[in-house]
């Protein structure tokens, strides 16, 4: 019995992103489309997200412009096919603190947000370094930390220290320290509720951007190839990828990358708001497919 | 000094403009004065931005019950040093145009809010909720002031977009191929 429906929801994209940013060391290999997404997890009485995208307001709008991001759509538009409003979201698991994953904190007013304590404390430490270290602040919007403070005041921010099993029944948070960022985490959904699970989905955040990071682009002789951006260590990133594949029962197709345009080739999908993709990973017994109904 | 975007703007009565210069000359002078001021004020702005970031981080560490002894005390010390630096460099920036004076006014407001927040962070080893709320208000007000600055004199962005993957996209925008 499947407990949760899981859908990957594109909310905007970059039309041309350098391949070298996706696959470490792949220079001069052109560009590719990079979709930005968050993942909707629905249970019987549960609405949760992995990440929140970014808000196209204030500095988020500046980032949209300067990153050349296209077709940004609000959560209300993106969630509409599910009959879900942003106010309905109860839990958000933040994979890491980059603006395109955490910048939309203010968009989900009733949610409780879970982030690794190390991600926040390292971010704060990074901010305290002098200007020579400012590269470390890349892809971060300092305004997000003020939003995080506001959430903490309201009791809506949970700082997770290490792994957290059953944050919701059958859902685990697993840290991958010093990889893409200092306190990245991935989400394991054990859809049979068992441990170990034979029906697990691993929602990877940016520990893998695309399928090629899981197999090096070589299906016959796969190897782990890290993403282009690691504030931590590429070695640790590779072992985190291995851990995620193990958590998915050895099935690489159940490790879901954070920026993969080819999800639509592997899973049922349809167009949602203004041409953005909805990808259906699985459907719980209590729900109907949003793909087949179209 | 009062400006139109102050909270008490309804009480603002503009003084008569007694200076009369040829428009072109005045415009050139203003641009030059703004540029000089921007260069002189940059260090103070960076110090304010740094202090605001660090104080925000301190507050977050307190509110999330992270180990304050590890980071927060050292962070507040850094913030205090930055605020001293900001105060000193702001006093050296010559605000000769109306824009520059307006800009300097908001920088001083930000400085005041941040000094207040820093004082509170210093006094409280473990912030009680009410103190945290007051500190949050002061820091938020400081960020609001800092965000106004770039509209008055350019070159005062609170987010550095020239780093990391941002830099790539900026290049792409400037040099499409």
Interface residues (C-beta under 8 A of the other chain):
Chain A: X14 X16 X18 X21 X58 X59 X62 X63 X66 X67 X68 X117 X120 X121 X123 X124 X125 X127 X128 X131 X134 X135 X137 X138 X139 X141 X142 X143 X145 X146 X148 X149 X150 X152 X153 X157 X159 X229
Chain B: X46 X50 X53 X54 X56 X57 X58 X59 X60 X61 X63 X64 X65 X66 X71 X74 X75 X78 X129 X132 X133 X136 X139 X140 X143 X147 X158 X159 X160 X161 X163 X164 X165 X166 X168 X169 X170 X172 X173
